Structures are given as structure tokens and as C-alpha cells.
Amino acid sequence: MKVKVLLFAALKELIGKGRLDLTFDRDLTLKDLMMDLSERYGKKFYNYLFDEYGRFRGYIRFFINEEPVKTSEIGEINLKDGDVVAIIPPVSGG
């Protein structure tokens, strides 16, 4: 399964890339993907996405193929080959 991940703002800066093209030999949920990315990119990445109880932080937004994902559904959404997952952290400015 191939998945493209788009990263923005602080997450892009954290890993130094705005796009990841990943291949997996197993099926994944969106949460599985986030756990895999946390293993690849370390504790700072994990702590940016998850709180101290292992729950997704409410300010992070996920989109699959430009469709928004409810935080409560992250563990239930099965990714498909070719999906594009965008991780949008909060952005501030003026």
C-alpha cells in the first residue's frame, strides 16, 4: 500500500520535509500511520500529535484525500492504496 503524507507548519519544520511517500506491506488505519510516523520521527513528533494519555491533541486536523476526518474516527478509518493524508497543525499569524 502506498500513502502520501503532507505535513504543514511546525510538523514540516520538525522533520524537514513537507511530503512523505510511504509504502507499507500491511493495511493501516489512520492511527496506525500516525504511530508509525511517531516511531520514525521520534518523541517530539509523537508529543506534537498525542497528549500524555495517548489521545490525539484536539488542535491537530487530519484530511484524507482533502476530506476532513473527525478526531473520534481516527482509529477506525482504514487507509487505501493511493490515499493522501494531510496533517494540519494550528497556524497563527496576522
Biopython code that builds the backbone (N, CA, C, O; Angstrom):
import numpy as np
from Bio.PDB.StructureBuilder import StructureBuilder

atoms = [
    (1, "MET", "N", (0.849, -1.171, 0.000)),
    (1, "MET", "CA", (0.000, 0.000, 0.000)),
    (1, "MET", "C", (0.897, 1.238, 0.000)),
    (1, "MET", "O", (1.849, 1.332, 0.775)),
    (2, "LYS", "N", (0.579, 2.176, -0.877)),
    (2, "LYS", "CA", (1.315, 3.440, -0.924)),
    (2, "LYS", "C", (0.422, 4.547, -0.382)),
    (2, "LYS", "O", (-0.762, 4.637, -0.707)),
    (3, "VAL", "N", (1.025, 5.386, 0.454)),
    (3, "VAL", "CA", (0.321, 6.507, 1.067)),
    (3, "VAL", "C", (1.220, 7.732, 0.975)),
    (3, "VAL", "O", (2.425, 7.650, 1.211)),
    (4, "LYS", "N", (0.625, 8.860, 0.632)),
    (4, "LYS", "CA", (1.353, 10.124, 0.625)),
    (4, "LYS", "C", (0.904, 10.910, 1.847)),
    (4, "LYS", "O", (-0.292, 11.018, 2.118)),
    (5, "VAL", "N", (1.865, 11.460, 2.586)),
    (5, "VAL", "CA", (1.558, 12.264, 3.769)),
    (5, "VAL", "C", (2.066, 13.677, 3.521)),
    (5, "VAL", "O", (3.228, 13.886, 3.172)),
    (6, "LEU", "N", (1.172, 14.642, 3.709)),
    (6, "LEU", "CA", (1.533, 16.052, 3.575)),
    (6, "LEU", "C", (1.603, 16.669, 4.966)),
    (6, "LEU", "O", (0.681, 16.524, 5.768)),
    (7, "LEU", "N", (2.703, 17.358, 5.241)),
    (7, "LEU", "CA", (2.939, 17.971, 6.548)),
    (7, "LEU", "C", (3.037, 19.477, 6.380)),
    (7, "LEU", "O", (3.571, 19.969, 5.386)),
    (8, "PHE", "N", (2.521, 20.200, 7.357)),
    (8, "PHE", "CA", (2.495, 21.652, 7.279)),
    (8, "PHE", "C", (3.033, 22.267, 8.568)),
    (8, "PHE", "O", (3.073, 21.626, 9.618)),
    (9, "ALA", "N", (3.439, 23.513, 8.458)),
    (9, "ALA", "CA", (3.839, 24.351, 9.594)),
    (9, "ALA", "C", (4.875, 23.655, 10.470)),
    (9, "ALA", "O", (5.910, 23.215, 9.970)),
    (10, "ALA", "N", (4.610, 23.551, 11.769)),
    (10, "ALA", "CA", (5.589, 23.039, 12.733)),
    (10, "ALA", "C", (6.008, 21.599, 12.437)),
    (10, "ALA", "O", (7.170, 21.244, 12.637)),
    (11, "LEU", "N", (5.075, 20.765, 11.961)),
    (11, "LEU", "CA", (5.442, 19.378, 11.660)),
    (11, "LEU", "C", (6.396, 19.308, 10.471)),
    (11, "LEU", "O", (7.315, 18.488, 10.455)),
    (12, "LYS", "N", (6.182, 20.148, 9.501)),
    (12, "LYS", "CA", (7.086, 20.214, 8.349)),
    (12, "LYS", "C", (8.475, 20.625, 8.811)),
    (12, "LYS", "O", (9.473, 20.046, 8.382)),
    (13, "GLU", "N", (8.540, 21.614, 9.677)),
    (13, "GLU", "CA", (9.824, 22.062, 10.209)),
    (13, "GLU", "C", (10.482, 20.987, 11.075)),
    (13, "GLU", "O", (11.701, 20.823, 11.051)),
    (14, "LEU", "N", (9.680, 20.269, 11.825)),
    (14, "LEU", "CA", (10.196, 19.259, 12.740)),
    (14, "LEU", "C", (10.949, 18.148, 12.003)),
    (14, "LEU", "O", (12.007, 17.712, 12.456)),
    (15, "ILE", "N", (10.412, 17.692, 10.879)),
    (15, "ILE", "CA", (11.088, 16.597, 10.173)),
    (15, "ILE", "C", (11.853, 17.062, 8.936)),
    (15, "ILE", "O", (12.586, 16.283, 8.326)),
    (16, "GLY", "N", (11.684, 18.330, 8.566)),
    (16, "GLY", "CA", (12.445, 18.866, 7.450)),
    (16, "GLY", "C", (11.901, 18.526, 6.074)),
    (16, "GLY", "O", (12.593, 18.702, 5.071)),
    (17, "LYS", "N", (10.667, 18.040, 6.017)),
    (17, "LYS", "CA", (10.034, 17.691, 4.746)),
    (17, "LYS", "C", (8.560, 18.039, 4.817)),
    (17, "LYS", "O", (7.944, 17.995, 5.881)),
    (18, "GLY", "N", (8.011, 18.384, 3.672)),
    (18, "GLY", "CA", (6.584, 18.664, 3.612)),
    (18, "GLY", "C", (5.778, 17.542, 2.996)),
    (18, "GLY", "O", (4.547, 17.572, 2.995)),
    (19, "ARG", "N", (6.492, 16.536, 2.465)),
    (19, "ARG", "CA", (5.800, 15.422, 1.808)),
    (19, "ARG", "C", (6.569, 14.131, 2.047)),
    (19, "ARG", "O", (7.792, 14.084, 1.914)),
    (20, "LEU", "N", (5.837, 13.096, 2.398)),
    (20, "LEU", "CA", (6.414, 11.766, 2.580)),
    (20, "LEU", "C", (5.672, 10.798, 1.665)),
    (20, "LEU", "O", (4.442, 10.753, 1.673)),
    (21, "ASP", "N", (6.403, 10.038, 0.890)),
    (21, "ASP", "CA", (5.812, 8.979, 0.071)),
    (21, "ASP", "C", (6.204, 7.664, 0.720)),
    (21, "ASP", "O", (7.371, 7.273, 0.699)),
    (22, "LEU", "N", (5.225, 6.986, 1.294)),
    (22, "LEU", "CA", (5.483, 5.793, 2.095)),
    (22, "LEU", "C", (4.842, 4.561, 1.472)),
    (22, "LEU", "O", (3.798, 4.644, 0.825)),
    (23, "THR", "N", (5.485, 3.420, 1.678)),
    (23, "THR", "CA", (4.954, 2.142, 1.214)),
    (23, "THR", "C", (4.899, 1.187, 2.398)),
    (23, "THR", "O", (5.853, 1.077, 3.168)),
    (24, "PHE", "N", (3.782, 0.508, 2.530)),
    (24, "PHE", "CA", (3.576, -0.453, 3.616)),
    (24, "PHE", "C", (3.157, -1.796, 3.028)),
    (24, "PHE", "O", (2.526, -1.852, 1.973)),
    (25, "ASP", "N", (3.511, -2.866, 3.713)),
    (25, "ASP", "CA", (3.115, -4.201, 3.263)),
    (25, "ASP", "C", (1.940, -4.744, 4.071)),
    (25, "ASP", "O", (1.713, -5.952, 4.128)),
    (26, "ARG", "N", (1.205, -3.838, 4.688)),
    (26, "ARG", "CA", (0.053, -4.226, 5.502)),
    (26, "ARG", "C", (-1.004, -3.138, 5.427)),
    (26, "ARG", "O", (-0.724, -2.015, 5.008)),
    (27, "ASP", "N", (-2.210, -3.476, 5.830)),
    (27, "ASP", "CA", (-3.272, -2.482, 5.903)),
    (27, "ASP", "C", (-3.062, -1.615, 7.136)),
    (27, "ASP", "O", (-2.503, -2.062, 8.137)),
    (28, "LEU", "N", (-3.519, -0.370, 7.048)),
    (28, "LEU", "CA", (-3.323, 0.585, 8.140)),
    (28, "LEU", "C", (-4.589, 1.379, 8.392)),
    (28, "LEU", "O", (-5.361, 1.665, 7.478)),
    (29, "THR", "N", (-4.781, 1.727, 9.654)),
    (29, "THR", "CA", (-5.745, 2.776, 9.971)),
    (29, "THR", "C", (-4.961, 4.087, 9.995)),
    (29, "THR", "O", (-3.731, 4.088, 9.957)),
    (30, "LEU", "N", (-5.678, 5.180, 10.057)),
    (30, "LEU", "CA", (-5.007, 6.471, 10.169)),
    (30, "LEU", "C", (-4.181, 6.525, 11.452)),
    (30, "LEU", "O", (-3.073, 7.062, 11.457)),
    (31, "LYS", "N", (-4.712, 5.975, 12.526)),
    (31, "LYS", "CA", (-3.956, 5.959, 13.790)),
    (31, "LYS", "C", (-2.685, 5.119, 13.651)),
    (31, "LYS", "O", (-1.634, 5.509, 14.159)),
    (32, "ASP", "N", (-2.764, 3.970, 12.968)),
    (32, "ASP", "CA", (-1.567, 3.156, 12.736)),
    (32, "ASP", "C", (-0.497, 3.969, 12.018)),
    (32, "ASP", "O", (0.685, 3.898, 12.352)),
    (33, "LEU", "N", (-0.932, 4.744, 11.025)),
    (33, "LEU", "CA", (0.009, 5.578, 10.272)),
    (33, "LEU", "C", (0.668, 6.599, 11.191)),
    (33, "LEU", "O", (1.878, 6.809, 11.114)),
    (34, "MET", "N", (-0.114, 7.234, 12.057)),
    (34, "MET", "CA", (0.454, 8.237, 12.967)),
    (34, "MET", "C", (1.432, 7.598, 13.949)),
    (34, "MET", "O", (2.441, 8.208, 14.302)),
    (35, "MET", "N", (1.145, 6.389, 14.389)),
    (35, "MET", "CA", (2.069, 5.693, 15.287)),
    (35, "MET", "C", (3.355, 5.341, 14.547)),
    (35, "MET", "O", (4.446, 5.469, 15.103)),
    (36, "ASP", "N", (3.234, 4.899, 13.300)),
    (36, "ASP", "CA", (4.418, 4.592, 12.501)),
    (36, "ASP", "C", (5.279, 5.839, 12.311)),
    (36, "ASP", "O", (6.500, 5.783, 12.460)),
    (37, "LEU", "N", (4.646, 6.959, 11.983)),
    (37, "LEU", "CA", (5.397, 8.206, 11.815)),
    (37, "LEU", "C", (6.068, 8.628, 13.117)),
    (37, "LEU", "O", (7.182, 9.150, 13.102)),
    (38, "SER", "N", (5.397, 8.403, 14.235)),
    (38, "SER", "CA", (5.982, 8.734, 15.539)),
    (38, "SER", "C", (7.222, 7.889, 15.806)),
    (38, "SER", "O", (8.204, 8.382, 16.361)),
    (39, "GLU", "N", (7.179, 6.619, 15.414)),
    (39, "GLU", "CA", (8.357, 5.760, 15.580)),
    (39, "GLU", "C", (9.496, 6.222, 14.684)),
    (39, "GLU", "O", (10.657, 6.200, 15.093)),
    (40, "ARG", "N", (9.175, 6.635, 13.477)),
    (40, "ARG", "CA", (10.196, 7.083, 12.527)),
    (40, "ARG", "C", (10.831, 8.409, 12.938)),
    (40, "ARG", "O", (12.041, 8.592, 12.801)),
    (41, "TYR", "N", (10.010, 9.333, 13.443)),
    (41, "TYR", "CA", (10.477, 10.705, 13.658)),
    (41, "TYR", "C", (10.619, 11.101, 15.117)),
    (41, "TYR", "O", (10.946, 12.250, 15.414)),
    (42, "GLY", "N", (10.383, 10.183, 16.019)),
    (42, "GLY", "CA", (10.756, 10.393, 17.403)),
    (42, "GLY", "C", (9.722, 11.023, 18.327)),
    (42, "GLY", "O", (8.578, 11.299, 17.966)),
    (43, "LYS", "N", (10.205, 11.225, 19.533)),
    (43, "LYS", "CA", (9.356, 11.673, 20.624)),
    (43, "LYS", "C", (8.742, 13.052, 20.385)),
    (43, "LYS", "O", (7.584, 13.273, 20.740)),
    (44, "LYS", "N", (9.483, 13.975, 19.796)),
    (44, "LYS", "CA", (8.924, 15.307, 19.542)),
    (44, "LYS", "C", (7.723, 15.216, 18.600)),
    (44, "LYS", "O", (6.717, 15.895, 18.801)),
    (45, "PHE", "N", (7.834, 14.380, 17.580)),
    (45, "PHE", "CA", (6.728, 14.190, 16.638)),
    (45, "PHE", "C", (5.531, 13.601, 17.389)),
    (45, "PHE", "O", (4.411, 14.096, 17.272)),
    (46, "TYR", "N", (5.782, 12.536, 18.162)),
    (46, "TYR", "CA", (4.711, 11.900, 18.942)),
    (46, "TYR", "C", (4.046, 12.906, 19.875)),
    (46, "TYR", "O", (2.819, 12.999, 19.914)),
    (47, "ASN", "N", (4.838, 13.650, 20.615)),
    (47, "ASN", "CA", (4.284, 14.606, 21.577)),
    (47, "ASN", "C", (3.516, 15.737, 20.906)),
    (47, "ASN", "O", (2.635, 16.337, 21.523)),
    (48, "TYR", "N", (3.830, 16.027, 19.679)),
    (48, "TYR", "CA", (3.087, 17.050, 18.961)),
    (48, "TYR", "C", (1.682, 16.546, 18.613)),
    (48, "TYR", "O", (0.724, 17.318, 18.612)),
    (49, "LEU", "N", (1.568, 15.253, 18.320)),
    (49, "LEU", "CA", (0.275, 14.678, 17.926)),
    (49, "LEU", "C", (-0.563, 14.167, 19.091)),
    (49, "LEU", "O", (-1.789, 14.267, 19.066)),
    (50, "PHE", "N", (0.095, 13.621, 20.113)),
    (50, "PHE", "CA", (-0.604, 12.935, 21.195)),
    (50, "PHE", "C", (-0.389, 13.649, 22.528)),
    (50, "PHE", "O", (0.662, 14.243, 22.766)),
    (51, "ASP", "N", (-1.411, 13.579, 23.396)),
    (51, "ASP", "CA", (-1.263, 14.122, 24.738)),
    (51, "ASP", "C", (-0.650, 13.066, 25.658)),
    (51, "ASP", "O", (-0.290, 11.978, 25.210)),
    (52, "GLU", "N", (-0.534, 13.391, 26.935)),
    (52, "GLU", "CA", (0.105, 12.478, 27.894)),
    (52, "GLU", "C", (-0.687, 11.201, 28.131)),
    (52, "GLU", "O", (-0.175, 10.264, 28.744)),
    (53, "TYR", "N", (-1.940, 11.148, 27.652)),
    (53, "TYR", "CA", (-2.779, 9.956, 27.797)),
    (53, "TYR", "C", (-2.851, 9.145, 26.502)),
    (53, "TYR", "O", (-3.603, 8.174, 26.419)),
    (54, "GLY", "N", (-2.078, 9.536, 25.503)),
    (54, "GLY", "CA", (-2.064, 8.822, 24.237)),
    (54, "GLY", "C", (-3.223, 9.164, 23.315)),
    (54, "GLY", "O", (-3.480, 8.455, 22.342)),
    (55, "ARG", "N", (-3.923, 10.254, 23.623)),
    (55, "ARG", "CA", (-5.030, 10.709, 22.769)),
    (55, "ARG", "C", (-4.517, 11.774, 21.812)),
    (55, "ARG", "O", (-3.589, 12.519, 22.124)),
    (56, "PHE", "N", (-5.139, 11.830, 20.641)),
    (56, "PHE", "CA", (-4.762, 12.873, 19.699)),
    (56, "PHE", "C", (-5.099, 14.231, 20.270)),
    (56, "PHE", "O", (-6.152, 14.419, 20.879)),
    (57, "ARG", "N", (-4.224, 15.153, 20.075)),
    (57, "ARG", "CA", (-4.467, 16.526, 20.518)),
    (57, "ARG", "C", (-5.577, 17.121, 19.654)),
    (57, "ARG", "O", (-5.591, 16.947, 18.436)),
    (58, "GLY", "N", (-6.489, 17.814, 20.290)),
    (58, "GLY", "CA", (-7.667, 18.338, 19.622)),
    (58, "GLY", "C", (-7.395, 19.381, 18.563)),
    (58, "GLY", "O", (-8.238, 19.622, 17.698)),
    (59, "TYR", "N", (-6.227, 20.006, 18.617)),
    (59, "TYR", "CA", (-5.945, 21.067, 17.659)),
    (59, "TYR", "C", (-5.360, 20.556, 16.340)),
    (59, "TYR", "O", (-5.226, 21.332, 15.395)),
    (60, "ILE", "N", (-5.012, 19.283, 16.256)),
    (60, "ILE", "CA", (-4.477, 18.729, 15.020)),
    (60, "ILE", "C", (-5.650, 18.324, 14.129)),
    (60, "ILE", "O", (-6.597, 17.688, 14.591)),
    (61, "ARG", "N", (-5.581, 18.691, 12.867)),
    (61, "ARG", "CA", (-6.622, 18.330, 11.896)),
    (61, "ARG", "C", (-6.036, 17.373, 10.872)),
    (61, "ARG", "O", (-4.903, 17.538, 10.418)),
    (62, "PHE", "N", (-6.825, 16.376, 10.520)),
    (62, "PHE", "CA", (-6.423, 15.392, 9.526)),
    (62, "PHE", "C", (-7.396, 15.448, 8.356)),
    (62, "PHE", "O", (-8.598, 15.653, 8.526)),
    (63, "PHE", "N", (-6.839, 15.260, 7.167)),
    (63, "PHE", "CA", (-7.638, 15.179, 5.959)),
    (63, "PHE", "C", (-7.151, 13.972, 5.167)),
    (63, "PHE", "O", (-5.949, 13.720, 5.080)),
    (64, "ILE", "N", (-8.082, 13.236, 4.598)),
    (64, "ILE", "CA", (-7.738, 12.149, 3.691)),
    (64, "ILE", "C", (-8.354, 12.496, 2.351)),
    (64, "ILE", "O", (-9.570, 12.643, 2.227)),
    (65, "ASN", "N", (-7.500, 12.623, 1.355)),
    (65, "ASN", "CA", (-7.952, 12.994, 0.011)),
    (65, "ASN", "C", (-8.811, 14.253, 0.056)),
    (65, "ASN", "O", (-9.850, 14.346, -0.598)),
    (66, "GLU", "N", (-8.348, 15.214, 0.844)),
    (66, "GLU", "CA", (-8.962, 16.533, 1.008)),
    (66, "GLU", "C", (-10.290, 16.528, 1.766)),
    (66, "GLU", "O", (-10.979, 17.547, 1.815)),
    (67, "GLU", "N", (-10.647, 15.398, 2.352)),
    (67, "GLU", "CA", (-11.871, 15.308, 3.166)),
    (67, "GLU", "C", (-11.481, 15.337, 4.643)),
    (67, "GLU", "O", (-10.594, 14.591, 5.055)),
    (68, "PRO", "N", (-12.129, 16.188, 5.448)),
    (68, "PRO", "CA", (-11.777, 16.253, 6.871)),
    (68, "PRO", "C", (-12.139, 14.966, 7.604)),
    (68, "PRO", "O", (-13.102, 14.279, 7.262)),
    (69, "VAL", "N", (-11.340, 14.663, 8.620)),
    (69, "VAL", "CA", (-11.537, 13.476, 9.451)),
    (69, "VAL", "C", (-11.876, 13.936, 10.854)),
    (69, "VAL", "O", (-11.204, 14.810, 11.402)),
    (70, "LYS", "N", (-12.911, 13.357, 11.440)),
    (70, "LYS", "CA", (-13.234, 13.648, 12.836)),
    (70, "LYS", "C", (-12.213, 12.963, 13.731)),
    (70, "LYS", "O", (-11.859, 11.807, 13.501)),
    (71, "THR", "N", (-11.745, 13.665, 14.741)),
    (71, "THR", "CA", (-10.755, 13.103, 15.653)),
    (71, "THR", "C", (-11.244, 11.793, 16.261)),
    (71, "THR", "O", (-10.447, 10.876, 16.458)),
    (72, "SER", "N", (-12.523, 11.687, 16.559)),
    (72, "SER", "CA", (-13.076, 10.478, 17.174)),
    (72, "SER", "C", (-13.038, 9.273, 16.237)),
    (72, "SER", "O", (-13.206, 8.142, 16.694)),
    (73, "GLU", "N", (-12.821, 9.486, 14.934)),
    (73, "GLU", "CA", (-12.836, 8.393, 13.961)),
    (73, "GLU", "C", (-11.442, 7.960, 13.512)),
    (73, "GLU", "O", (-11.324, 7.056, 12.684)),
    (74, "ILE", "N", (-10.399, 8.572, 14.029)),
    (74, "ILE", "CA", (-9.045, 8.322, 13.537)),
    (74, "ILE", "C", (-8.653, 6.854, 13.629)),
    (74, "ILE", "O", (-8.042, 6.326, 12.700)),
    (75, "GLY", "N", (-8.983, 6.195, 14.705)),
    (75, "GLY", "CA", (-8.625, 4.791, 14.866)),
    (75, "GLY", "C", (-9.453, 3.846, 14.032)),
    (75, "GLY", "O", (-9.089, 2.680, 13.877)),
    (76, "GLU", "N", (-10.555, 4.318, 13.493)),
    (76, "GLU", "CA", (-11.476, 3.467, 12.739)),
    (76, "GLU", "C", (-11.315, 3.593, 11.234)),
    (76, "GLU", "O", (-11.822, 2.752, 10.492)),
    (77, "ILE", "N", (-10.631, 4.610, 10.771)),
    (77, "ILE", "CA", (-10.531, 4.864, 9.338)),
    (77, "ILE", "C", (-9.413, 4.028, 8.739)),
    (77, "ILE", "O", (-8.245, 4.169, 9.101)),
    (78, "ASN", "N", (-9.798, 3.151, 7.811)),
    (78, "ASN", "CA", (-8.823, 2.328, 7.103)),
    (78, "ASN", "C", (-8.331, 3.081, 5.877)),
    (78, "ASN", "O", (-9.122, 3.580, 5.076)),
    (79, "LEU", "N", (-7.025, 3.155, 5.747)),
    (79, "LEU", "CA", (-6.447, 3.817, 4.590)),
    (79, "LEU", "C", (-6.460, 2.872, 3.398)),
    (79, "LEU", "O", (-6.436, 1.650, 3.548)),
    (80, "LYS", "N", (-6.498, 3.470, 2.206)),
    (80, "LYS", "CA", (-6.481, 2.699, 0.969)),
    (80, "LYS", "C", (-5.239, 3.084, 0.168)),
    (80, "LYS", "O", (-4.665, 4.157, 0.352)),
    (81, "ASP", "N", (-4.847, 2.190, -0.712)),
    (81, "ASP", "CA", (-3.708, 2.448, -1.577)),
    (81, "ASP", "C", (-3.925, 3.751, -2.339)),
    (81, "ASP", "O", (-4.971, 3.958, -2.953)),
    (82, "GLY", "N", (-2.935, 4.615, -2.292)),
    (82, "GLY", "CA", (-3.005, 5.878, -3.005)),
    (82, "GLY", "C", (-3.587, 7.036, -2.220)),
    (82, "GLY", "O", (-3.648, 8.154, -2.733)),
    (83, "ASP", "N", (-4.017, 6.799, -0.984)),
    (83, "ASP", "CA", (-4.577, 7.891, -0.184)),
    (83, "ASP", "C", (-3.534, 8.975, 0.071)),
    (83, "ASP", "O", (-2.339, 8.708, 0.193)),
    (84, "VAL", "N", (-4.033, 10.206, 0.148)),
    (84, "VAL", "CA", (-3.209, 11.349, 0.513)),
    (84, "VAL", "C", (-3.711, 11.845, 1.865)),
    (84, "VAL", "O", (-4.862, 12.261, 2.001)),
    (85, "VAL", "N", (-2.832, 11.794, 2.857)),
    (85, "VAL", "CA", (-3.170, 12.193, 4.220)),
    (85, "VAL", "C", (-2.471, 13.506, 4.531)),
    (85, "VAL", "O", (-1.247, 13.601, 4.433)),
    (86, "ALA", "N", (-3.235, 14.504, 4.900)),
    (86, "ALA", "CA", (-2.667, 15.796, 5.295)),
    (86, "ALA", "C", (-2.834, 15.954, 6.805)),
    (86, "ALA", "O", (-3.903, 15.702, 7.361)),
    (87, "ILE", "N", (-1.754, 16.376, 7.448)),
    (87, "ILE", "CA", (-1.757, 16.644, 8.892)),
    (87, "ILE", "C", (-1.580, 18.151, 9.042)),
    (87, "ILE", "O", (-0.551, 18.709, 8.664)),
    (88, "ILE", "N", (-2.600, 18.797, 9.599)),
    (88, "ILE", "CA", (-2.605, 20.251, 9.693)),
    (88, "ILE", "C", (-2.569, 20.677, 11.167)),
    (88, "ILE", "O", (-3.581, 20.579, 11.861)),
    (89, "PRO", "N", (-1.416, 21.149, 11.645)),
    (89, "PRO", "CA", (-1.366, 21.686, 12.993)),
    (89, "PRO", "C", (-1.946, 23.109, 12.998)),
    (89, "PRO", "O", (-2.178, 23.684, 11.935)),
    (90, "PRO", "N", (-2.178, 23.668, 14.169)),
    (90, "PRO", "CA", (-2.700, 25.036, 14.213)),
    (90, "PRO", "C", (-1.688, 26.009, 13.611)),
    (90, "PRO", "O", (-0.475, 25.839, 13.734)),
    (91, "VAL", "N", (-2.223, 27.015, 12.967)),
    (91, "VAL", "CA", (-1.373, 28.028, 12.354)),
    (91, "VAL", "C", (-1.808, 29.375, 12.902)),
    (91, "VAL", "O", (-3.002, 29.657, 13.005)),
    (92, "SER", "N", (-0.845, 30.196, 13.250)),
    (92, "SER", "CA", (-1.198, 31.539, 13.732)),
    (92, "SER", "C", (-0.498, 32.564, 12.868)),
    (92, "SER", "O", (0.443, 32.250, 12.139)),
    (93, "GLY", "N", (-0.942, 33.720, 12.955)),
    (93, "GLY", "CA", (-0.339, 34.791, 12.181)),
    (93, "GLY", "C", (-1.269, 35.989, 12.156)),
    (93, "GLY", "O", (-2.315, 35.994, 12.806)),
    (94, "GLY", "N", (-0.895, 36.964, 11.430)),
    (94, "GLY", "CA", (-1.737, 38.137, 11.401)),
    (94, "GLY", "C", (-1.570, 38.955, 10.175)),
    (94, "GLY", "O", (-2.230, 39.983, 10.024)),
]
sb = StructureBuilder()
sb.init_structure("model")
sb.init_model(0)
sb.init_chain("A")
sb.init_seg("    ")
for serial, (resi, resn, name, xyz) in enumerate(atoms, 1):
    if name == "N":
        sb.init_residue(resn, " ", resi, " ")
    sb.init_atom(name, np.array(xyz, "f"), 0.0, 1.0, " ", f" {name:<3s}", serial, name[0])
structure = sb.get_structure()
